[in-house]
Structures are given as structure tokens and as C-alpha cells.
Amino acid sequence: MYLLHVKKVLLLLLFTLFIVGGSVYAATSINYDSNDHLQVQLLGVNDLHGHLDTNDHFMGKKVGGAEYLAAYLNKYRQEHEHTLLIHAGDMVGGSPPISSLLQDEPTMEYLDLLQFDVGTIGNHELDEGVDEMKRLLYGGFHPITGYFPGSKTPYISANIIDKRTNRHVFPPYLIKEIDGIKIGFIGVVTTDTNLYILPEHRDSIKITDEVTAINKAADELKKQGVKSIVVLGHISSKSNLDGTQPDEDFVKMAPDIDDEVDILFGAHNHQYTNTVVDNKLIVQAYSYGKAFSQVNIGIDKKTKDIIHKKAEIILTDHELVKPDADAIELIYKYKEKTDTYVNQVVGTLPDEVSKKKNKDGFSPLGNMIADSYKAMMNTDFAFVHQGGVRASLNKGAVKMKDLLTILPFGHKLVTTSLTGDQIKKALEQQWRVNEKENILQISGFSYTYDNQAAIGDRIKSLKETNGKIIEPDKTYTVAITNYLSSGGDGFTSFEEGTAIGEGPLDVEAFADFIKGQ
């Protein structure tokens, strides 16, 4: 990078808030002579989650949809000679049925259609394990979809390690060269991934410390003469629209990351980020294709170092572009394969059932899903982890598409027996030191808690819906998913239960429940 004293001068950054057309952004800029610098545009996407055929109303605009995201990315790429298209993970996993029913192969084909230059692994890329992700990348057979040729999009990750060989599962970094200048990209995923993936999928890998992995990869890049370094981190970040009040894990890591790193593309928590911390530009563009990050950088042709960087977060406003014809064709091809199943009507609801949580952490939809588990498995109680509930349920005709969008992970229901004391221990794990509360959705009982009490001693009373006290030594039957029963989301107390039996997929139980309504 530039000499240290020069780098300190570059800390004099200007923050300006702009709202223009379809964009909302905070820009940082430094004056430079363009004749001495290579101008490169980075277009970044994060957390698409296979949302090919969905759109949303956001900030007063209709946004999202693969055909509109493609139109924007192609338009901006055509307007800049040197453009690299990148993503920060969770492009697949937790996907709507157009992608999830076909093992997310449609989304991988979409990434190839757009010709992404590089991407990183998010936690949801590992939902079905490393081997399935490798199949999507390198090709292979699946019993549902048959043979898939693989993807042309290069994936990198510096902190996913094979436990058997102690080597990287994916390349830790990638170097792109433009006009003789090398730009290094490092990929990492949050270590919280260990909480999110099933035990059978994490037995073969370990997720190492993010900062350590970044800095090791940066050292290797520097030894190869790379001084312009970008991190694609599936790590949470956020800021105000004007760049103030930056927060979350990536922001906290920034001061400890090698100073040769200039730009951090964040992801994971689906937030807006456009800020500078420790002279590192940090960006994140919401989720589901509602927006993308445009980062313009200037690289000194003599030092090979990034000395100018400016970012915008641009909404995919439908009014400002025409949808991309190739993306429409791809979407139509896969909708033909899935529409018959997903358009089945399973019932009708008079009102919306929202996934939005109240002040106590409970959501109407979450509790309704818990009721469906309890009814299907005929148990005393049921639990649902809110993170697995991905959308609200609209009023009117309810189709399988709606339910598969709400519960896209294909988790199987299981019945387990737990004592009252073990249930209390599981509820205590809704609060953990230095972490946000993670309230479970429940059915068949109620409880009181004091969130000002010490962690581990917050649950004060447990009662069945009939008013009976839940006794510490008495055994109860509980319906949960195989994800929770294996300690998913950090609820390790559920692993203490005794397995009784298995049921259908969670979405099938919910569909049956709605039919009964």
C-alpha cells in the first residue's frame, strides 16, 4: 500500500448523503489525477437466496427479481470499461421453490448467465453440506435433478478447512489482473456458521477465525506483489444511510484486518452498509436482489495500490430499467418445471399471518407453525426457531409456493422426549453472552422470564396451556425439526432429548394444518 504517512493523509474522507433515482448511498472520495490511475468498477451482490421470481416494495419502490437485477448489473457493466461482478455469499440456500425444488441449480445457472467473476461461500451454501456445494460448482449427479454440469463462477473461502487434510476446501483467494495491475479477492464466512449447519455437514470441516484467515491470505497476496485487496466476507455489518454508526461483526473486525485490505463486502444480516472504518470501505446491499453495491476504485499505476474508493448502494427500481430478456427466459424455463406443484391451493386465510415478532419475541406465524408441528406429531409441546421462518403468510388463497417460501429448508419433524428441566435449559439458551436474543416460537405451554436476570437464570415459570405447572423431573413429548434436535442455532440442550420418532417435512405438516383450518 502507499507509505504509511500517505495512508494517514487518506483518512481525511468526506461523507455525503445522496438519494438519486433508484439509489441510496453514502459516498467517500479522495481527489486524484485520473491519468495516473486505473479506474475499476466493482458490482457486488449479497444474500440473493435464490430469489429469482420474487420482488418487493421497498422504500416506496418496486424492487427485486432476477430479471431486474440482471438488467441493472448489465447496464452498469456496459458503462464502465473495467468492471468485476462479485458476490459475498448466500446466493443459494433458504430459496423460494423455483430454485430450492431443483437443488438451487437454477440460481447457479443465473450466476453464470451474468458471468460473475468471483464469489464466496455463505453459511447457507453449506445447508446441504460441502459435497452438495461442490456438486453445484464442479458438476455431478443428484437423485432429484439428475446430472448438473457445474458452474463457471469461481468460489473462494479462506476459512473453511477440511478436517481430514487440514487444507482449504475452496481456494482462499483469487487474483484478477487488469491492464497489468493485480487485484486480490479473499473470501471468508462467519464462524457462526458452526451454529447454523447440521452436525453431519460440519463433521468434515472447520470454520476458522475470520481475521486470522484474512490476514494470512493477505500476506500471501502481498508476497505475489498484490497491493489492491478486497475481502468478500459473509459477515454481518450495518450503518446509517450517511455512513454513521457503523456496527456488527465486520465493523468490529476492520481495525484488526491487514491495512493492505481496502474494501470489505459484507453480507449475512441483510442490512445496508456504506461506511469507512480504519480506512476500509465496508458495503452491504440489503438482500434478495433489492439492491447491489457499486464501488469505484482508483489504483495508482506506479504503486499498484488502491488510493481512491467510492461506493453507492443502488436499488433495483423497476421503473428505471427494462427487465433482462435472457433472465426472463431462464425464469420461465424453471417455472414450467415447478408451477404445477407450487400453484396447488392448500387453503384460504381471512387475514395475513405475520412473521414479525412482538416485544416478547413471538410472532403469529411462528406460533402457528409450532401449532402445526404439535398437531402433526401429537405431542405435548412444540418449538420453532424463528430464523427458519423466511416470510409472512398473506391473506387469501394459500399455495404451496407460499409455504415453501416460508419454510424453504426441507427440515424433517422429529418427536423427542425432554424433562421439564431440559425444556427450561433450552429456553435459557435464547439468551447468550454478547449475542442477540433468539426467541423460540412455541406451542402447548407458556412461560415467564426476566431478561434483566443473569443469563442462565431468566426463566421464572413454566405452565402447560391448561395451567398445570411443568415439573422439572416429569418427561414430556416435544415436536421439533431435526435441525433443532441436533443443536441448531446453538440450542444444544435439545440434544439431551431422547428420540422417539420421525415425521414429515416441516412444510408438509404446515400445509396439512392449513388444510384443516
C-alpha positions, 0 to 999 in steps of 0.5 A: 500500500502507499507509505504509511504517512500517505495512508494517514493523509487518506483518512481525511474522507468526506461523507455525503448523503445522496438519494438519486433515482433508484439509489441510496448511498453514502459516498467517500472520495479522495481527489486524484489525477485520473491519468495516473490511475486505473479506474475499476468498477466493482458490482457486488451482490449479497444474500440473493437466496435464490430469489429469482421470481420474487420482488418487493416494495421497498422504500416506496419502490418496486424492487427485486427479481432476477430479471431486474437485477440482471438488467441493472448489473448489465447496464452498469457493466456496459458503462464502465470499461473495467468492471468485476461482478462479485458476490459475498455469499448466500446466493443459494440456500433458504430459496423460494421453490423455483430454485430450492425444488431443483437443488438451487441449480437454477440460481447457479445457472443465473450466476453464470448467465451474468458471468460473475467473476468471483464469489464466496461461500455463505453459511447457507451454501453449506445447508446441504453440506460441502459435497452438495456445494461442490456438486453445484460448482464442479458438476455431478449427479443428484437423485432429484435433478439428475446430472448438473454440469457445474458452474463457471463462477469461481468460489473462494473461502479462506476459512473453511478447512477440511478436517481430514487434510487440514487444507482449504476446501475452496481456494482462499483467494483469487487474483484478477489482473487488469491492464497489468495491475493485480487485484486480490479477492479473499473470501471468508464466512462467519464462524457462526456458521458452526451454529447454523449447519447440521452436525453431519455437514460440519463433521468434515470441516472447520470454520476458522477465525475470520481475521486470522484467515484474512490476514494470512491470505493477505500476506500471501497476496502481498508476497505475489506483489498484490497491493489492491485487496478486497475481502468478500466476507459473509459477515454481518455489518450495518450503518446509517444511510450517511455512513454513521454508526457503523456496527456488527461483526465486520465493523468490529473486525476492520481495525484488526484486518491487514491495512493492505485490505481496502474494501470489505463486502459484507453480507449475512444480516441483510442490512445496508452498509456504506461506511469507512472504518480504519480506512476500509470501505465496508458495503452491504446491499440489503438482500434478495436482489433489492439492491447491489453495491457499486464501488469505484476504485482508483489504483495508482499505476506506479504503486499498484495500490488502491488510493481512491474508493467510492461506493453507492448502494443502488436499488433495483427500481423497476421503473428505471430499467427494462427487465433482462430478456435472457433472465426472463427466459431462464425464469420461465424455463424453471417455472414450467418445471415447478408451477404445477406443484407450487400453484396447488391451493392448500387453503384460504386465510381471512387475514395475513399471518405475520412473521414479525415478532412482538416485544416478547419475541413471538410472532403469529406465524411462528406460533402457528407453525409450532401449532402445526408441528404439535398437531402433526406429531401429537405431542405435548409441546412444540418449538420453532426457531424463528430464523427458519421462518423466511416470510409472512403468510398473506391473506387469501388463497394459500399455495404451496409456493407460499409455504415453501417460501416460508419454510424453504429448508426441507427440515424433517419433524422429529418427536423427542422426549425432554424433562421439564428441566431440559425444556427450561435449559433450552429456553435459557439458551435464547439468551447468550453472552454478547449475542442477540436474543433468539426467541423460540416460537412455541406451542402447548405451554407458556412461560415467564422470564426476566431478561434483566436476570443473569443469563442462565437464570431468566426463566421464572415459570413454566405452565402447560396451556391448561395451567398445570405447572411443568415439573422439572423431573416429569418427561414430556413429548416435544415436536421439533425439526431435526435441525433443532434436535441436533443443536441448531442455532446453538440450542444444544440442550435439545440434544439431551432429548431422547428420540422417539420418532420421525415425521414429515417435512416441516412444510408438509405438516404446515400445509396439512394444518392449513388444510384443516383450518 
